[in-house]
């Protein structure tokens, strides 16, 4: 569960309720059915005109899997996983036992390194292409939401203009006291257009844009680590490679984690060595 997204949508709901509906003289005015239909229906119609039908499922997948239910993996957590697998004597058994614990690209990359005899350039090319593929998918989500965000305000304005025209045609029949309520109903459509664009679509587009940057950075770190392991560099070089992708304020945590693994391995080696040393017979 993505706690940040839940908090954000909850705050947006509270803003709507206490900032708008609670203090409005007629809260039911904002729930005008025709206004909501014009904005939502018009935006949906535009979506079907511009994008193929499959993009609907992609949009729902993005919202539920990447915004609401996605658990955020920090780079330092992924870096720790890389180090733990580096020191593990049986990596494939560890991955088969708890594959969901690790970043999917990390699992994919390890199997790629273990099962194939690629050169460093070939491995770099394959991993780079797969990173670009994921980057393209995330960017498409961001672009799609940015494009959609242009239309709710436009349809809101269209509904307001239509309402003003209808109000003007009947202006001579009613008194001046009817102009204010009629104008208020007319502007509700504009309200919903602005609200849907700025509180839903544009934040989701920015979220997708940020997600593609974070995911690309994480996958580039994994790629660099896999190349280091493939070239059989020592653990110190692997650590410095990972530290290049970690924020400065968090690097000490990764260094401490590395030192703990080194100390644990030394104790294991010394234990095995002492157990294999033959004892001297007492004379």
C-alpha positions as CSV (number, residue, x, y, z in Angstrom):
1,X,0.0,0.0,0.0
2,X,1.4,3.4,-1.0
3,X,0.8,5.5,2.1
4,X,1.8,8.8,0.5
5,X,-0.9,8.4,-2.2
6,X,-3.6,7.5,0.4
7,X,-2.7,10.6,2.4
8,X,-2.7,12.8,-0.7
9,X,-6.2,11.7,-1.8
10,X,-7.5,11.9,1.8
11,X,-6.3,15.5,2.0
12,X,-7.9,16.3,-1.4
13,X,-11.2,14.9,-0.1
14,X,-11.0,17.0,3.1
15,X,-10.2,20.1,1.0
16,X,-13.3,19.4,-1.0
17,X,-15.5,18.7,2.0
18,X,-14.5,21.4,4.5
19,X,-13.2,24.0,2.1
20,X,-16.0,23.9,-0.4
21,X,-19.1,21.8,0.5
22,X,-19.2,22.5,4.3
23,X,-19.1,26.3,3.9
24,X,-21.2,26.6,0.8
25,X,-24.7,28.1,1.2
26,X,-26.1,25.3,-1.0
27,X,-23.7,22.3,-1.1
28,X,-26.1,20.4,-3.3
29,X,-25.4,23.0,-6.0
30,X,-22.0,21.4,-6.6
31,X,-23.6,18.0,-7.3
32,X,-25.4,19.2,-10.4
33,X,-25.7,16.1,-12.5
34,X,-25.6,17.7,-15.9
35,X,-22.3,19.6,-15.0
36,X,-20.6,16.4,-13.9
37,X,-21.8,14.5,-17.0
38,X,-20.5,17.2,-19.3
39,X,-17.0,17.2,-17.8
40,X,-16.6,13.5,-17.1
41,X,-18.4,12.3,-20.2
42,X,-16.6,14.7,-22.4
43,X,-13.2,13.7,-21.0
44,X,-14.0,10.0,-21.5
45,X,-15.2,10.6,-25.0
46,X,-11.9,12.4,-25.8
47,X,-10.0,9.5,-24.2
48,X,-11.6,7.0,-26.6
49,X,-11.0,9.2,-29.6
50,X,-7.3,9.7,-28.9
51,X,-6.2,6.4,-27.3
52,X,-6.8,2.7,-28.1
53,X,-9.1,0.6,-26.0
54,X,-6.2,-1.2,-24.3
55,X,-5.0,2.1,-22.7
56,X,-8.0,1.9,-20.4
57,X,-6.7,-1.2,-18.7
58,X,-3.2,0.4,-18.6
59,X,-4.6,3.4,-16.9
60,X,-6.4,1.3,-14.3
61,X,-3.2,-0.8,-13.8
62,X,-1.2,2.4,-13.3
63,X,-3.7,3.9,-10.8
64,X,-4.1,0.7,-8.6
65,X,-0.8,-1.0,-9.0
66,X,1.6,2.0,-9.1
67,X,-0.3,4.7,-7.2
68,X,-2.5,3.0,-4.6
69,X,-1.0,-0.4,-3.9
70,X,2.6,-0.1,-4.8
71,X,5.0,-0.4,-1.9
72,X,7.9,1.9,-2.4
73,X,11.3,0.3,-2.7
74,X,14.1,2.6,-1.6
75,X,17.4,2.5,-3.4
76,X,19.3,1.7,-0.2
77,X,17.1,-1.3,0.3
78,X,17.8,-2.6,-3.2
79,X,21.5,-1.9,-2.6
80,X,21.4,-4.0,0.6
81,X,19.7,-6.8,-1.3
82,X,22.4,-6.7,-3.9
83,X,25.2,-7.0,-1.3
84,X,23.4,-9.8,0.6
85,X,23.1,-11.8,-2.6
86,X,26.7,-11.1,-3.5
87,X,27.8,-12.6,-0.2
88,X,25.3,-15.5,-0.4
89,X,26.8,-18.8,-1.4
90,X,23.7,-20.1,-3.1
91,X,22.0,-17.2,-4.8
92,X,19.6,-19.2,-6.9
93,X,18.2,-21.0,-3.9
94,X,17.7,-17.7,-2.0
95,X,15.9,-16.2,-5.0
96,X,13.6,-19.2,-5.4
97,X,12.8,-19.2,-1.7
98,X,11.7,-15.5,-1.5
99,X,11.7,-13.9,-5.0
100,X,9.1,-11.2,-4.1
101,X,11.5,-9.8,-1.6
102,X,13.8,-8.5,-4.3
103,X,13.3,-6.0,-7.1
104,X,12.1,-7.8,-10.2
105,X,14.8,-6.3,-12.4
106,X,17.4,-7.5,-9.9
107,X,16.1,-11.1,-10.1
108,X,15.9,-10.9,-13.9
109,X,19.5,-9.6,-14.2
110,X,20.9,-12.2,-11.9
111,X,19.3,-15.0,-13.9
112,X,20.6,-13.4,-17.0
113,X,24.2,-13.3,-15.7
114,X,24.1,-16.9,-14.3
115,X,22.5,-18.6,-17.3
116,X,24.4,-17.0,-20.1
117,X,28.0,-16.4,-21.1
118,X,27.6,-12.9,-22.3
119,X,30.5,-10.4,-22.6
120,X,30.3,-7.2,-20.5
121,X,29.3,-5.2,-23.6
122,X,26.6,-7.6,-24.5
123,X,25.2,-7.7,-21.0
124,X,25.3,-3.9,-20.8
125,X,23.4,-3.6,-24.1
126,X,20.7,-6.1,-23.0
127,X,20.1,-4.5,-19.6
128,X,20.1,-1.0,-21.1
129,X,17.5,-2.0,-23.7
130,X,15.2,-3.4,-21.0
131,X,15.6,-0.3,-18.9
132,X,14.6,1.8,-21.9
133,X,11.5,-0.4,-22.4
134,X,10.3,0.2,-18.8
135,X,11.1,3.9,-19.1
136,X,9.0,4.1,-22.3
137,X,6.0,2.4,-20.6
138,X,6.1,4.8,-17.6
139,X,6.5,7.8,-19.8
140,X,3.5,6.8,-21.8
141,X,1.4,6.8,-18.6
142,X,2.6,10.3,-17.8
143,X,2.0,11.6,-21.3
144,X,-1.5,10.1,-21.4
145,X,-2.5,11.7,-18.1
146,X,-1.0,15.1,-19.1
147,X,-2.9,15.0,-22.4
148,X,-6.2,14.1,-20.6
149,X,-5.7,16.9,-18.1
150,X,-6.2,19.5,-20.8
151,X,-9.8,18.5,-21.5
152,X,-11.8,18.7,-18.2
153,X,-11.3,22.6,-18.0
154,X,-12.2,22.9,-21.7
155,X,-15.4,20.9,-21.2
156,X,-16.1,22.8,-18.0
157,X,-15.9,26.1,-20.0
158,X,-18.1,24.6,-22.7
159,X,-20.7,23.7,-20.2
160,X,-20.6,27.2,-18.7
161,X,-21.0,28.8,-22.1
162,X,-23.9,26.6,-22.8
163,X,-25.5,27.5,-19.5
164,X,-25.0,31.2,-20.1
165,X,-26.6,31.0,-23.5
166,X,-29.6,29.2,-22.0
167,X,-29.8,31.8,-19.1
168,X,-29.6,34.7,-21.6
169,X,-32.5,33.3,-23.7
170,X,-34.8,33.3,-20.7
171,X,-33.5,36.5,-19.1
172,X,-36.6,38.5,-20.1
173,X,-39.0,36.0,-18.6
174,X,-37.6,36.0,-15.0
175,X,-36.7,38.7,-12.6
176,X,-33.2,39.8,-11.6
177,X,-33.4,37.5,-8.5
178,X,-33.0,34.5,-10.8
179,X,-29.8,35.6,-12.5
180,X,-27.5,34.8,-9.5
181,X,-28.7,31.2,-9.0
182,X,-28.7,30.5,-12.7
183,X,-25.1,31.9,-13.0
184,X,-24.0,29.8,-10.1
185,X,-25.3,26.6,-11.7
186,X,-23.6,27.6,-14.9
187,X,-20.2,28.0,-13.2
188,X,-20.4,24.6,-11.5
189,X,-19.3,22.9,-14.7
190,X,-16.2,25.1,-14.8
191,X,-15.5,24.2,-11.2
192,X,-15.6,20.4,-11.9
193,X,-13.4,20.8,-14.9
194,X,-10.7,22.6,-12.9
195,X,-11.1,20.3,-9.9
196,X,-10.7,17.1,-11.9
197,X,-7.7,18.4,-13.9
198,X,-5.8,19.8,-10.9
199,X,-6.7,17.4,-8.1
200,X,-6.7,14.1,-10.0
201,X,-5.2,14.0,-13.5
202,X,-2.2,16.4,-13.2
203,X,-1.1,15.0,-9.8
204,X,-1.2,11.5,-11.3
205,X,0.8,12.7,-14.4
206,X,3.4,14.2,-12.1
207,X,3.4,11.0,-10.1
208,X,4.1,9.0,-13.2
209,X,6.8,11.4,-14.3
210,X,8.5,11.0,-10.9
211,X,8.1,7.3,-10.9
212,X,9.9,6.9,-14.2
213,X,12.9,8.9,-12.9
214,X,13.0,6.8,-9.7
215,X,12.6,3.5,-11.5
216,X,15.2,4.3,-14.1
217,X,17.7,5.4,-11.4
218,X,17.1,2.1,-9.5
219,X,17.5,0.0,-12.6
220,X,20.7,1.8,-13.6
221,X,22.1,1.0,-10.2
222,X,21.2,-2.7,-10.6
223,X,22.8,-2.7,-14.0
224,X,26.0,-1.2,-12.8
225,X,26.1,-3.7,-9.9
226,X,25.5,-6.6,-12.3
227,X,28.3,-5.5,-14.6
228,X,30.6,-5.2,-11.6
229,X,29.7,-8.7,-10.5
230,X,30.0,-10.1,-14.0
231,X,33.5,-8.6,-14.3
232,X,34.4,-10.4,-11.0
233,X,35.3,-7.2,-9.2
234,X,35.8,-7.4,-5.5
235,X,33.2,-6.5,-2.9
236,X,34.9,-3.1,-2.2
237,X,34.4,-2.0,-5.8
238,X,30.8,-3.2,-5.7
239,X,30.2,-1.2,-2.6
240,X,31.6,2.0,-4.1
241,X,29.6,1.4,-7.3
242,X,26.4,1.2,-5.2
243,X,27.3,4.2,-3.1
244,X,27.4,6.3,-6.3
245,X,23.7,5.8,-6.6
246,X,22.8,6.4,-2.9
247,X,22.1,9.9,-1.4
248,X,25.0,11.1,0.6
249,X,23.0,11.3,3.9
250,X,22.2,7.5,3.6
251,X,25.6,6.2,2.5
252,X,26.8,5.5,6.1
253,X,23.9,3.0,6.5
254,X,25.0,1.0,3.5
255,X,28.6,1.1,4.6
256,X,27.6,-0.2,8.1
257,X,25.6,-3.0,6.4
258,X,28.6,-3.9,4.3
259,X,31.0,-4.0,7.3
260,X,28.6,-6.3,9.1
261,X,28.6,-8.7,6.2
262,X,32.4,-8.6,6.0
263,X,32.7,-9.2,9.7
264,X,30.2,-12.1,9.5
265,X,32.1,-13.7,6.7
266,X,35.4,-13.4,8.5
267,X,34.0,-15.1,11.6
268,X,32.6,-17.9,9.4
269,X,36.0,-18.4,7.7
270,X,37.9,-18.4,10.9
271,X,35.5,-20.9,12.4
272,X,35.9,-23.3,9.5
273,X,39.7,-22.8,9.6
274,X,39.9,-23.6,13.3
275,X,37.7,-26.7,12.9
276,X,39.9,-28.0,10.1
277,X,43.2,-27.4,12.0
278,X,44.5,-30.8,13.5
279,X,45.0,-30.7,17.2
280,X,48.5,-31.6,18.5
281,X,48.8,-34.7,20.5
282,X,50.0,-34.3,24.0
283,X,53.3,-35.9,24.7
